[in-house]
Amino acid sequence: MRWRSDKGWLELLDQRLLPGQVKYLRFDSAEAVAGGIRDMVVRGAPAIGCTAAYGIAVEAQRLRYLRQSDFDSGLERAFEKLAQSRPTAVNLSWALDRMRRILQAVGSDAETLAPRLLLEAHAIHDEDIATNRAIGAHGAALLTDHARVLTHCNAGALATAGHGTALGVIRSAVEAGRNISVVAGETRPFLQGARLTAWEMVQENIPVTLIADSSAGHLMSRGEVDLVIVGADRVAANGDVANKIGTYTLAVLAARHAIPFYVACPLSTIDLATASGAHIPIEQRASSEIAGFGDLRWACEGAVMHNPAFDVTPAELIGGLITEKGVVLAPDETKIRALFGQGAP
């Protein structure tokens, strides 16, 4: 993502077109930004949070010369539209809460508030990159030389403001001089692993092997995977993790084969208000995503289709959370609350 200060709008790399085409789209309203999030122009929990913050900023820029009452009502609608764009990734509401706190602190005067909201969006963006760098540094210590890391979906630079969470760990290990290779599951049905993770690794000359999701257990049984690192869209207070559909399957397989399973996530992805994974809303996406891809359809007419975008991995299957404050092994509510300086509820 990039902010065009000369134009007053946000530009997003259209991830739906990768790896075949690199194209940036312009977003000059909160409604357009919400559509970009909903339609998967941008995806990945940290990136969604950053984008939503810029959505508020761009709307404030757009409305700043209206009457105060129109500015106030328009900005409130922007918060509502962005909040509804995708339900599972908690970074969305986290970023909007930060933007709303600026509104509460500064007041609603448009001339004062609009530039202050933009500064906050820039801060969220820059902090995310620094956070990912810290996650990468902590996680890299878990990777030995020649480690073969299985990952799922895309938790790289494309899913964040930069560097990445799960792929950020790999990048940091490579920067530290270790020889690391990546096994990327294709990640049906939207193919984020095939289209995005493999593309990112190829761009940086990090060895990557693309596999069908269903072959992960086979590779594990043959000793061809040393550890699994994935990202997260929401972590509940007890350590349960919502991530791209198929993550739970990998966690079960990793446990069966005694392979370490880690989740790389910033603290902004941890939702202390959600007690467990049972309370995390799971987004249901269009059946067309599993019926085919692009203009090609392979599913038969008349079949009932079910397309949950995420699943929940119980905390007991997670070896550790890799955060900007360090690695939390065998996560539970007490350890997670300690990251925030809190005791048990």
C-alpha positions as a Python dict, from the first residue, in 0.01 Angstrom:
ca = {
    (1, 'M'): (0, 0, 0),
    (2, 'R'): (116, 354, -63),
    (3, 'W'): (-25, 692, 26),
    (4, 'R'): (-12, 949, -253),
    (5, 'S'): (37, 1273, -63),
    (6, 'D'): (33, 1471, -388),
    (7, 'K'): (-314, 1332, -471),
    (8, 'G'): (-466, 1271, -129),
    (9, 'W'): (-559, 911, -197),
    (10, 'L'): (-450, 556, -117),
    (11, 'E'): (-313, 311, -371),
    (12, 'L'): (-328, -64, -316),
    (13, 'L'): (-155, -340, -505),
    (14, 'D'): (-435, -555, -647),
    (15, 'Q'): (-344, -893, -501),
    (16, 'R'): (-616, -1066, -701),
    (17, 'L'): (-405, -1023, -1014),
    (18, 'L'): (-77, -1160, -877),
    (19, 'P'): (145, -1318, -990),
    (20, 'G'): (41, -1248, -1346),
    (21, 'Q'): (7, -871, -1322),
    (22, 'V'): (134, -598, -1090),
    (23, 'K'): (-128, -325, -1079),
    (24, 'Y'): (-212, -55, -824),
    (25, 'L'): (-568, 68, -778),
    (26, 'R'): (-672, 410, -650),
    (27, 'F'): (-899, 451, -347),
    (28, 'D'): (-1032, 796, -265),
    (29, 'S'): (-1319, 721, -27),
    (30, 'A'): (-1396, 501, 272),
    (31, 'E'): (-1662, 319, 70),
    (32, 'A'): (-1406, 233, -198),
    (33, 'V'): (-1154, 117, 64),
    (34, 'A'): (-1420, -101, 231),
    (35, 'G'): (-1493, -255, -108),
    (36, 'G'): (-1123, -321, -165),
    (37, 'I'): (-1101, -503, 168),
    (38, 'R'): (-1419, -700, 109),
    (39, 'D'): (-1322, -798, -248),
    (40, 'M'): (-971, -912, -149),
    (41, 'V'): (-775, -641, -330),
    (42, 'V'): (-591, -636, 1),
    (43, 'R'): (-598, -920, 256),
    (44, 'G'): (-407, -1033, 562),
    (45, 'A'): (-504, -911, 908),
    (46, 'P'): (-230, -647, 962),
    (47, 'A'): (-268, -513, 608),
    (48, 'I'): (-645, -491, 653),
    (49, 'G'): (-594, -290, 971),
    (50, 'C'): (-354, -48, 804),
    (51, 'T'): (-583, -13, 504),
    (52, 'A'): (-887, 58, 722),
    (53, 'A'): (-696, 333, 902),
    (54, 'Y'): (-614, 493, 568),
    (55, 'G'): (-979, 450, 471),
    (56, 'I'): (-1079, 680, 758),
    (57, 'A'): (-801, 923, 671),
    (58, 'V'): (-895, 942, 304),
    (59, 'E'): (-1260, 997, 391),
    (60, 'A'): (-1168, 1280, 627),
    (61, 'Q'): (-963, 1436, 348),
    (62, 'R'): (-1256, 1399, 109),
    (63, 'L'): (-1511, 1554, 347),
    (64, 'R'): (-1300, 1821, 512),
    (65, 'Y'): (-1453, 2117, 325),
    (66, 'L'): (-1815, 2022, 391),
    (67, 'R'): (-2033, 2170, 663),
    (68, 'Q'): (-1938, 2040, 1005),
    (69, 'S'): (-2258, 1838, 1043),
    (70, 'D'): (-2205, 1672, 705),
    (71, 'F'): (-1844, 1601, 792),
    (72, 'D'): (-1943, 1439, 1122),
    (73, 'S'): (-2215, 1219, 974),
    (74, 'G'): (-2002, 1123, 675),
    (75, 'L'): (-1711, 1019, 895),
    (76, 'E'): (-1939, 810, 1115),
    (77, 'R'): (-2069, 629, 808),
    (78, 'A'): (-1710, 564, 707),
    (79, 'F'): (-1640, 391, 1039),
    (80, 'E'): (-1952, 177, 996),
    (81, 'K'): (-1878, 75, 638),
    (82, 'L'): (-1518, -17, 712),
    (83, 'A'): (-1612, -210, 1027),
    (84, 'Q'): (-1848, -427, 824),
    (85, 'S'): (-1606, -508, 542),
    (86, 'R'): (-1462, -833, 690),
    (87, 'P'): (-1560, -987, 1026),
    (88, 'T'): (-1281, -1225, 1133),
    (89, 'A'): (-958, -1021, 1126),
    (90, 'V'): (-950, -831, 1456),
    (91, 'N'): (-684, -586, 1331),
    (92, 'L'): (-965, -414, 1142),
    (93, 'S'): (-1154, -314, 1454),
    (94, 'W'): (-826, -251, 1639),
    (95, 'A'): (-717, 6, 1380),
    (96, 'L'): (-1059, 170, 1366),
    (97, 'D'): (-1058, 198, 1747),
    (98, 'R'): (-724, 380, 1726),
    (99, 'M'): (-863, 618, 1467),
    (100, 'R'): (-1175, 680, 1676),
    (101, 'R'): (-960, 765, 1978),
    (102, 'I'): (-798, 1041, 1770),
    (103, 'L'): (-1145, 1170, 1690),
    (104, 'Q'): (-1234, 1171, 2059),
    (105, 'A'): (-909, 1338, 2162),
    (106, 'V'): (-889, 1605, 1891),
    (107, 'G'): (-1258, 1676, 1837),
    (108, 'S'): (-1447, 1676, 1512),
    (109, 'D'): (-1330, 2005, 1362),
    (110, 'A'): (-1249, 1899, 1008),
    (111, 'E'): (-952, 2126, 947),
    (112, 'T'): (-781, 1999, 1261),
    (113, 'L'): (-895, 1640, 1253),
    (114, 'A'): (-826, 1542, 890),
    (115, 'P'): (-447, 1588, 902),
    (116, 'R'): (-430, 1431, 1248),
    (117, 'L'): (-613, 1120, 1126),
    (118, 'L'): (-371, 1090, 837),
    (119, 'L'): (-76, 1110, 1078),
    (120, 'E'): (-228, 829, 1283),
    (121, 'A'): (-275, 612, 974),
    (122, 'H'): (92, 670, 885),
    (123, 'A'): (187, 578, 1242),
    (124, 'I'): (-11, 252, 1228),
    (125, 'H'): (160, 168, 898),
    (126, 'D'): (511, 242, 1026),
    (127, 'E'): (452, 65, 1357),
    (128, 'D'): (338, -246, 1175),
    (129, 'I'): (665, -270, 984),
    (130, 'A'): (866, -226, 1305),
    (131, 'T'): (648, -485, 1478),
    (132, 'N'): (702, -735, 1196),
    (133, 'R'): (1074, -680, 1217),
    (134, 'A'): (1063, -757, 1590),
    (135, 'I'): (851, -1068, 1527),
    (136, 'G'): (1101, -1176, 1265),
    (137, 'A'): (1395, -1132, 1501),
    (138, 'H'): (1233, -1335, 1779),
    (139, 'G'): (1111, -1606, 1545),
    (140, 'A'): (1437, -1641, 1355),
    (141, 'A'): (1595, -1783, 1670),
    (142, 'L'): (1366, -2085, 1632),
    (143, 'L'): (1499, -2170, 1286),
    (144, 'T'): (1816, -2376, 1252),
    (145, 'D'): (2031, -2370, 942),
    (146, 'H'): (1873, -2563, 653),
    (147, 'A'): (1530, -2565, 820),
    (148, 'R'): (1239, -2660, 596),
    (149, 'V'): (943, -2445, 695),
    (150, 'L'): (587, -2525, 594),
    (151, 'T'): (353, -2227, 579),
    (152, 'H'): (-9, -2177, 485),
    (153, 'C'): (-188, -1892, 309),
    (154, 'N'): (19, -1572, 285),
    (155, 'A'): (157, -1400, 593),
    (156, 'G'): (427, -1203, 418),
    (157, 'A'): (486, -845, 314),
    (158, 'L'): (167, -858, 107),
    (159, 'A'): (-39, -934, 419),
    (160, 'T'): (116, -656, 628),
    (161, 'A'): (262, -309, 589),
    (162, 'G'): (592, -477, 507),
    (163, 'H'): (830, -766, 594),
    (164, 'G'): (552, -999, 710),
    (165, 'T'): (474, -1213, 1014),
    (166, 'A'): (524, -1582, 930),
    (167, 'L'): (728, -1498, 620),
    (168, 'G'): (893, -1219, 818),
    (169, 'V'): (1040, -1486, 1046),
    (170, 'I'): (1179, -1662, 740),
    (171, 'R'): (1311, -1337, 592),
    (172, 'S'): (1484, -1247, 917),
    (173, 'A'): (1645, -1591, 942),
    (174, 'V'): (1774, -1559, 587),
    (175, 'E'): (1906, -1211, 663),
    (176, 'A'): (2090, -1363, 959),
    (177, 'G'): (2273, -1594, 719),
    (178, 'R'): (2075, -1916, 758),
    (179, 'N'): (1984, -2136, 464),
    (180, 'I'): (1607, -2169, 487),
    (181, 'S'): (1368, -2332, 242),
    (182, 'V'): (992, -2285, 233),
    (183, 'V'): (716, -2534, 163),
    (184, 'A'): (406, -2337, 61),
    (185, 'G'): (63, -2493, 59),
    (186, 'E'): (-143, -2367, -234),
    (187, 'T'): (-421, -2258, 8),
    (188, 'R'): (-747, -2343, -158),
    (189, 'P'): (-978, -2194, -260),
    (190, 'F'): (-828, -1846, -315),
    (191, 'L'): (-476, -1980, -372),
    (192, 'Q'): (-290, -1726, -159),
    (193, 'G'): (-2, -1969, -113),
    (194, 'A'): (33, -2047, -481),
    (195, 'R'): (-20, -1694, -607),
    (196, 'L'): (128, -1480, -329),
    (197, 'T'): (360, -1666, -90),
    (198, 'A'): (545, -1848, -368),
    (199, 'W'): (570, -1519, -560),
    (200, 'E'): (717, -1334, -261),
    (201, 'M'): (976, -1604, -202),
    (202, 'V'): (1076, -1616, -568),
    (203, 'Q'): (1122, -1236, -569),
    (204, 'E'): (1373, -1270, -284),
    (205, 'N'): (1547, -1584, -409),
    (206, 'I'): (1437, -1786, -107),
    (207, 'P'): (1392, -2151, -213),
    (208, 'V'): (1022, -2240, -220),
    (209, 'T'): (837, -2559, -306),
    (210, 'L'): (467, -2529, -382),
    (211, 'I'): (248, -2822, -278),
    (212, 'A'): (-118, -2915, -294),
    (213, 'D'): (-274, -2860, 49),
    (214, 'S'): (-368, -3227, 68),
    (215, 'S'): (-5, -3343, 39),
    (216, 'A'): (116, -3179, 362),
    (217, 'G'): (64, -3492, 573),
    (218, 'H'): (253, -3702, 320),
    (219, 'L'): (555, -3470, 339),
    (220, 'M'): (544, -3467, 718),
    (221, 'S'): (535, -3848, 730),
    (222, 'R'): (849, -3860, 515),
    (223, 'G'): (1041, -3620, 739),
    (224, 'E'): (1042, -3341, 480),
    (225, 'V'): (906, -3067, 708),
    (226, 'D'): (1096, -2938, 1014),
    (227, 'L'): (843, -2691, 1150),
    (228, 'V'): (524, -2508, 1059),
    (229, 'I'): (482, -2131, 1089),
    (230, 'V'): (155, -1958, 1002),
    (231, 'G'): (2, -1617, 1060),
    (232, 'A'): (-327, -1535, 1231),
    (233, 'D'): (-637, -1328, 1177),
    (234, 'R'): (-745, -1337, 1542),
    (235, 'V'): (-609, -1490, 1861),
    (236, 'A'): (-856, -1539, 2144),
    (237, 'A'): (-769, -1468, 2507),
    (238, 'N'): (-711, -1839, 2576),
    (239, 'G'): (-470, -1880, 2282),
    (240, 'D'): (-707, -2032, 2026),
    (241, 'V'): (-616, -1903, 1679),
    (242, 'A'): (-837, -1821, 1381),
    (243, 'N'): (-645, -1837, 1055),
    (244, 'K'): (-705, -1930, 692),
    (245, 'I'): (-914, -2242, 643),
    (246, 'G'): (-688, -2547, 650),
    (247, 'T'): (-468, -2423, 935),
    (248, 'Y'): (-639, -2649, 1188),
    (249, 'T'): (-572, -2948, 962),
    (250, 'L'): (-201, -2864, 952),
    (251, 'A'): (-189, -2826, 1330),
    (252, 'V'): (-342, -3171, 1379),
    (253, 'L'): (-97, -3322, 1130),
    (254, 'A'): (197, -3146, 1294),
    (255, 'A'): (95, -3282, 1635),
    (256, 'R'): (65, -3633, 1489),
    (257, 'H'): (421, -3612, 1355),
    (258, 'A'): (574, -3421, 1652),
    (259, 'I'): (656, -3120, 1434),
    (260, 'P'): (667, -2778, 1606),
    (261, 'F'): (374, -2556, 1511),
    (262, 'Y'): (409, -2179, 1559),
    (263, 'V'): (183, -1881, 1498),
    (264, 'A'): (346, -1547, 1415),
    (265, 'C'): (125, -1253, 1508),
    (266, 'P'): (143, -897, 1640),
    (267, 'L'): (-24, -809, 1968),
    (268, 'S'): (-286, -621, 1766),
    (269, 'T'): (-415, -958, 1644),
    (270, 'I'): (-477, -1079, 2000),
    (271, 'D'): (-833, -1014, 2112),
    (272, 'L'): (-859, -1026, 2490),
    (273, 'A'): (-1231, -953, 2467),
    (274, 'T'): (-1292, -1287, 2295),
    (275, 'A'): (-1264, -1566, 2550),
    (276, 'S'): (-1203, -1856, 2313),
    (277, 'G'): (-1210, -1959, 1951),
    (278, 'A'): (-1571, -2064, 1985),
    (279, 'H'): (-1664, -1695, 1997),
    (280, 'I'): (-1466, -1585, 1690),
    (281, 'P'): (-1693, -1502, 1393),
    (282, 'I'): (-1601, -1709, 1089),
    (283, 'E'): (-1649, -1532, 758),
    (284, 'Q'): (-1847, -1720, 496),
    (285, 'R'): (-1747, -1632, 141),
    (286, 'A'): (-1917, -1677, -194),
    (287, 'S'): (-1964, -2028, -327),
    (288, 'S'): (-1815, -1910, -657),
    (289, 'E'): (-1470, -1920, -496),
    (290, 'I'): (-1484, -2299, -464),
    (291, 'A'): (-1682, -2360, -781),
    (292, 'G'): (-1392, -2246, -996),
    (293, 'F'): (-1130, -1977, -1043),
    (294, 'G'): (-1147, -1677, -1271),
    (295, 'D'): (-1349, -1767, -1578),
    (296, 'L'): (-1303, -2142, -1529),
    (297, 'R'): (-1571, -2343, -1350),
    (298, 'W'): (-1511, -2702, -1243),
    (299, 'A'): (-1791, -2771, -993),
    (300, 'C'): (-2110, -2931, -1115),
    (301, 'E'): (-2434, -2739, -1111),
    (302, 'G'): (-2670, -2829, -828),
    (303, 'A'): (-2408, -2913, -564),
    (304, 'V'): (-2445, -2733, -232),
    (305, 'M'): (-2128, -2539, -152),
    (306, 'H'): (-1991, -2433, 184),
    (307, 'N'): (-1701, -2186, 189),
    (308, 'P'): (-1580, -2080, 536),
    (309, 'A'): (-1276, -1855, 497),
    (310, 'F'): (-1119, -1943, 833),
    (311, 'D'): (-1097, -2218, 1093),
    (312, 'V'): (-993, -2221, 1458),
    (313, 'T'): (-690, -2405, 1592),
    (314, 'P'): (-712, -2485, 1966),
    (315, 'A'): (-435, -2347, 2184),
    (316, 'E'): (-321, -2695, 2290),
    (317, 'L'): (-205, -2763, 1933),
    (318, 'I'): (7, -2447, 1918),
    (319, 'G'): (369, -2473, 2024),
    (320, 'G'): (412, -2099, 2054),
    (321, 'L'): (299, -1752, 1956),
    (322, 'I'): (576, -1543, 1799),
    (323, 'T'): (504, -1179, 1889),
    (324, 'E'): (695, -853, 1892),
    (325, 'K'): (750, -906, 2266),
    (326, 'G'): (895, -1253, 2227),
    (327, 'V'): (786, -1614, 2186),
    (328, 'V'): (509, -1738, 2413),
    (329, 'L'): (546, -2114, 2436),
    (330, 'A'): (236, -2326, 2504),
    (331, 'P'): (13, -2018, 2507),
    (332, 'D'): (-271, -1986, 2755),
    (333, 'E'): (-473, -1700, 2897),
    (334, 'T'): (-233, -1623, 3181),
    (335, 'K'): (69, -1601, 2951),
    (336, 'I'): (-120, -1400, 2690),
    (337, 'R'): (-251, -1146, 2941),
    (338, 'A'): (102, -1106, 3075),
    (339, 'L'): (204, -974, 2732),
    (340, 'F'): (-31, -682, 2795),
    (341, 'G'): (76, -636, 3157),
    (342, 'Q'): (-244, -793, 3282),
    (343, 'G'): (-310, -1066, 3532),
    (344, 'A'): (-582, -1330, 3517),
    (345, 'P'): (-933, -1185, 3473),
}
